[in-house]
Amino acid sequence: MTAYEFMIGLRYTRAKRRNHFISFISLISLLGITLGMTALITVMSVMNGFHKEVRARILGVASHVQIGSFQGSVTDWQELAAVAMKLPQVAAAAPYVDAQGMLSYQQVVRGVSVRGILPDTENKVADFASRMVMGEFHQLQAGAFGMVIGLELSRSLGAYPGDKITLISPQGQVTPAGILPRMKQFTVVGVFEAGHFEYDSGLALIHLADAQKLYRMAPNEVSGVRLKLNDLFQAPQVVRDLVNRLTSNYYLTDWTQQHANYFRAIQIEKRMLSLILALIIAVAAFNIVSTLVMAVTDKQSDIAILRTLGASPSSIMKIFIVQGTMIGLLGTLLGLLGGILLAYNVGDLVAWIEGLFNIQFLSQEVYYISKIPSEPQLSDIVTVALVSFVLTLLATLYPSYRASKVNPAEALRYE
C-alpha cells in the first residue's frame, strides 16, 4: 500500500460527507463495535470471575488429587504420601477416612459424609481452619470424639458447638436380636462454611483415630491420601506421573474429574454468551458494508478522476479498505478501553446501582456468591480485539471490490 492510497482513505474517513446519512451509518457502526466489544469483554471477565470463585469454594475443602485403593483401604499411607511428595508439583499430602453415616440430634436425622482427618495435616491440603464460623478446627483431638460440621447441617439439626449429637454407622453389630447399627456420641466443637451447599449440608469432620475406631479400621489403615498442588491446573499431569510410580492397586482422581459437571457447565455458558455477544460485533461490523457501499456511490466522480489520473483498480480498492478499516480500528480501540474499564470496575458499579435503587441483584439468602466477581484475562481481551478487527476488515472487501469496478467514463458522464 502506497502513501497516497493511505492518505486518501484517511481523508475520506475524516472528511465531511455531502450525504449526512452516510456519516450517521458510520457512527452507528462505530458505536455498535464499541458497545459490542465492551459488553463481550465484561461478560467474559465476569464469567471468569464466577469460574474462579466457584473453583476456590469447591477446592477449598476438596483435594486437587486423591489417591485411593481398589482394595478399599490403604495400610501404607505414609509411604504413599512420601512417593507423592517427591513430585515437585505436590505441596502437601494428608490421609483421610471416607465413610457414610447418619447424625441424630433431638429427633432430627440427617445423612452425612463422614471424613476422618488429622487436623494439622489436613489444614495443609484444605482451608477448613480459615472457614470456621464457630469453634476451632484444631479442637478435633484423638479420643475426644469431637466433630466439626457444615453450617447448613448445623442449622438443619439445630446443633451448635457444645451440643452432643449421635453418629450412626451403617456397619452394624450382629446380636441375638439381629443386626444393630453402631452408634457413638460426638460433641460438636466447630462449624465451618465452605460456601458450597454440598459440603455445608452434608459433611462432618472427625479425628482420624476416632474414625478408625468407629468404622473398625486398623490404626495405620485409611481410605486414601489427599494431595494439594502448587498449581491446581497441573492435576492431570500429576495423576499421569503418579500412575507410573505406583502399583496397579491404586486409583487416582483429580478435581477436574470429581467436579467436571460444575466447571463444564460454566465453560459452556461462557462460550454461548460470548457467541451471542459476538453477533453484536458482527452486525455492527457488517454495517460498515452499507456505509462503504453508499460511500462508493457518493464518490464515483472522485474514483473516475483517480482512474483517469492513472490509479489502478487495486489502488481504488485499497483506498476504501483503509476507510473501512479506520472505522473498525477506532471502534475496536474504544471497545477495548470501555471493556477493560468496565471489567475492572463492574463490582463497584453494580454496588453503586444497588445502593442507588435500593435493590440487590445477588441476594445472600439465595446465592452463595453475593458479589459480582470479575477477572479480566489477557487472552480473552486479545481474542475479542482480533475477532472484531478481522470482522471489520472482511466487511470492507465487497464495497472496496465494487469501487474498483467503477467505470470512469460512465461515472463522469452521469456526473
N, C-alpha and C positions, 0 to 999 in steps of 0.2 A: 504494500500500500504506500503510495507516494504522499508527499506532504500536501499537495493541493487537494487530493481526494479527502484527506482527513480534515483539512481546513474548511472545505465547502460543506462537508457533512456536519461539522461542528457549527458552522454558521447557520445552516438550515435548522438546527436544533434550537439555537438561541434567537433566531430572527422572529419578529412579529409577523405572523401569517395574515394574509388577506382574509382567509377563511377562519373566523374565530372558532368555528365548530371543531376544526382540526386541533386547535390548541386545547379545547376543552376535553376532547377524547384523549389527547396526550397526557393531560393532567390526571384524568381518571385512571389511565393505565399505570401511571407512576404511583398514585396513591394506592391502587389495588395491589401492586407488587410490594409496596412498603407495608401495608396492613397485613397482607398475607404472610410475609416473612416474619413480621413482629409476632403475629399470633402463633405461627408454627414454632418459632424458637422458644416462645414462652411455654407453650403446651408441652413440647418435648422436655424442657427443663423441669417443669412441674412433674411430669411422669417419671423422669429420672429421680427426682426428689422422693416421690412416693415409693419407687422401687427401692431406693436406698433405705428409707425409713422402715419399710416392711421387712427388708432383709436384716436390718440391725435388730429389730424387735424379735424376729424369729431366731436368729443366730445368737442373740444374747443369752438364750437359755438352751439352745441346741448346739450340737457339735459340728465342726467343719467336716470331720471324718470320724466314722465309727467302725470299730473292729469287733466282730462277733465270731462265734464258733458254731459250726454245724452240729456239734455235739450238745449244744445248749448252754454250756458254761465254759469258762476259761480258768485253768488252775495255775497258769504261769504268767499272770498279767504283768508282773514286774519285768520279766524277760521280754514280753511282748512290747511293753512301753519303751524299754531300752532300745529295741530294734527300730521302733518308730522315731525315737528321738535322735537317731543317727542321721536322719534326713535333715538337711539344712532348712527346709521349709517348715518343719514342725516346731512349734513354740512350746507346747506343753502337752502332757498326757495325763489322763485320770481314769481310774477304774470306776465301774458302776454296776449296780444290780438292778435289773429291769424286771418289774413284776406288776401284777394286777391285784386289785383288792377293792373293798368297799369300806367307806367311812360312815360311821353311825354316831350321831350326836342328837340327843333329845328327840328320838323317834324320827329323825330325818336321816335318810340313807343316800349316799352318792357313790357311784362307781368312779374309781380314780386309777391313774397310772402311778405306781409307787417306784421311786428311784432311790436306791441306796447309794450314798456318796461319802467320800472323805472331804469334809468342808474345806480344809486348807488346799488340797489338790484340786478339788472341783472349781474353786474360785479362780484357778489359772486358765480354765477352759470355758468358763461361763461367767455371766455377770450377775449372779444372784445377789451377792453382797451389796452391790450398788442399787439394786431394785427392791430392797426391803422397805416396806411401808410401816411395818410394825415388828418389834422384836429385833433380834440379832441373828444373823446367819450362822455365826460361829458358836451359838448356843447348842447346836447339834453335837452331842457328845456320846461316845460309845457307852452303852449300858444304861444311859439315862432315858432312853426311849422318848426322845423329843421329836417333833415334826414341824416342818415348815410347809405351809400350803399356799396356794394361789389366792388372790384377793376375791375373785368371783366364787371360788369354792368356799372360802371363809364366809362370805355373805350368804350363800345358799344354805350352808349348815348352821349359820348363826354362831360359829365357833371362832374365838379370838385368843390371842396369847394368854396362857394361863389355864384355858379350858382343857379338859381331858376328853378325848374322843377315842372311839374304839375302831381299830383297823381289823377287818375281817378278811382272812386269807382264803382263797379258793382251795388251797391244799388242805384237805380235811384229815381228821384223825379217825381211824377205824375203831369203833367201840361196839359193845354188845347191842347197843341200841341203834347202830347204823353208823354212817359217816357223818361226822360233825365238823363244821368249819373251824379252823383255828382262829382265835381272837386274841388281840393284845391291846391293852390300853396305852395310848400315847398322849403326851402333853404338847399342846400347840405352843411352840416357842417363837414363832415368827410368821409373818405373812409377806409375800412378795407380789409385785405387779410387773409382769413381763410386758404388758401391752398387747398380748396376743391371747385371744379367748381360749384357744385350745389348751394352752398351758395354765392360764389363770383359773380356769374352771375345772381342770382335771388332772393336775399334777401335785403330788405330795412327796416331799423330800424327807428322808430319814437317814440316820448314820449307816454307813456300810456294814458295820458289825451288827447293828440291830436288824438290818435286812437279812443278813446271813443267818441269824438265829431264827427269825420268824419264818423264813422260807426254807429252812433246813439245808443250808449250804455249808460247806467246809470253810474254815477260817481264811483259807487262801483262794477260795472259789468266787468268781464274779461272772457277770453276764458278758462283759467285754470291756473295751478300753475306748475312751473318747479322746479325740485329738483336736487341738487348736493350732491353726497355721498362721504364719506371719502374713501371708496373702491368701485370703479365702478363695480367690479365683484360681489358685493353683491346686485346689482339691482334687479334680480329676487326674492331674498328673501325679500327685502324691499317691492316690489309690493305685495307679498303674505301677509305680515304683515299689510300693509295699507288696503288691501281689507277687512280684518277682523275688521278694525277700522272705516271704512267709510260706508255710506249708499249705497244702490244699485243705487243711482242717478249718481254715478261717475264711470268712467272707467280709468284704469291706463295702461300705456305702458312704457317700458324701452328701453334702447339703443340697447339691443340685439334683440329686435323685430323690431324697427324702421329701423335699418341698417343691418338686418340679411344677406342680399344678399352679401354685401361687405365682411363681415367677414367670411361668409361661403365659398365664392369663394377663399379667401386667404388660409383658412384652408384646403380646398380640394387640392389646388395647392401645399401646403406644404407636404401633405400626399403623393400625387402622385410623387413628386420629391424625397421624402425620399424613397419611394418604389423602384423607378428606380435606385437610387444610392445604395440602399441596395443590389441590384442584383450584383453590382460590388464586394461588400464584399463577397457575396455568391459564385461567380465564383472563387475569389481568395481563399476563404476558402476551396472549394472543389478541388482546385489544390493540396491541401495537400493530398487528396486521392491518386492521381497519384504518388506524392512524396513518400508516405509511402508504396505503393504497390511495387514500384521499390526498396525501401529500404529493404522491406521484402525479395524480391528475391535476393538482394545483400547480405543479412545477413543470408541466410538459414543455412550455416555451423555454424555460431555463435548460431543460435537458436537451432540447433541439439545438440551442445555441452552443452548448458544450460539445455536442456531437459534431456540429459544423466546424468548431474550432479544432477538432481532431481527437476528442475524448473517445476512448473505446467503450464498448458495451460493458466490459468488466469494470472499468473505472466508474461508470454511472452506477453500477451495482454496488460497488464499494462505498460510494457516497451515501447511499440510503441505508446500507448496513451500519455505517458509522452513526447515522442519525438515530436509528432504532436502538443500536447498542448503547448509545449515551443515555437514552431514556431508561433502558433496563439497568444500566450500571448505576445511575443515580438512585433509582428505586431500590436496588439491591443494597447500596450503601446506607440509605436511610432506614431500610428494613433491618439491617444488621445493627445499626445504632439503637433503634427503637426496641428491637428484640432483646438485645443484651441488657439495656437499661431496665426494661420491664421484668426480665427473667431474674435479675439480681434484686429487684425491689418488689416482687409480686406479693410476698408475705406482708410487707409493711402496707402496701396498697390495699390488700384485702382487709387487713386490720383497721385501716382508716375508714373504708367503706362500711365495715361492720359497726364501728363506733358512730359514724355519721347517721346511719339509718337505723341504729339500734337493732341489728339483726345478727345472726350467727350462721354462717354457711356450713360449718362442720361442728355440730354440737358434740361436746364431750360425753354426753349421755348416750349418744348413738354411735359415734365414730371413735375408733381408737387413736386416730391421727386427727387432732383438732386444729392444727395449723397447716397452712399451705406450705409444703416444703418445695424447694427449688434447687436444682443442681445443674447449672449450665455446663455442658461438655463441649470441648473444642471440636470434637469430631462431628457432633450434630450441627453446630453452627457452620462449620466449613461445608458440610454436605448440603445444608439448606441454601447457602450462598451460591454454591456451584450449580445446584439444580435450577435455582432462579435465573442465574445468568445464562445457562445453556438454553433454557426455555425462551428467554427473550432473544437470544441470538438466533434460534431456529425460527422465531416469529418474523424475523427481518428478511428471511430468504425469499419468500414468494413475492412480496412487494418490490424487493430490490431486483429480482429477476424480471418482473413486469416492467420496471423502469428501464432496464437495459434493452428492452424490445420496442421502446417508443420509436416511431418513425419520425425523423427530424422534419422531413418535407411536409407530412400531414400535420404535425404539431404546429409548425409555423403558419400553415395555410389556415387552419382553424383559428389560430390566434388572431 
